[in-house]
């Protein structure tokens, strides 16, 4: 329970130091819960899918066969063709990698924006 001098010294609508500390800890716990539950799952999926691709495909050969011209459209056509000519497991792992990377990026941005918007409050 706060004593009366702490309450009397604060302006209406102003938070006390105790309230600021409590809210900072609540935000930290919220961010940690978000990180542990979603980001760890996305990282595990991403790493597992990349590992699976590495086991199924000779990645160095893919990069050796890639067009060296630097033309973006040729490179895109090459990767689409390479994707289409692989086994189903590699295609599925590539999709898992892409989806988990996008999800990881989204969750990271959400966590950082939540942290920075509340850190200045």
Buried (B, 14 or more C-beta within 10 A) or exposed (E): EEEEEEEEEEEEEEEEEEEEEEEEEEBEEBBEEBBEEBBEBBBEBBEBBBEBBEEBBEEEEBEEEEEEEEEEEEBEEBEEEBEEEBEEEBBBBBEBBEBBBEBBEEBBEBBEEBBEEBEEE
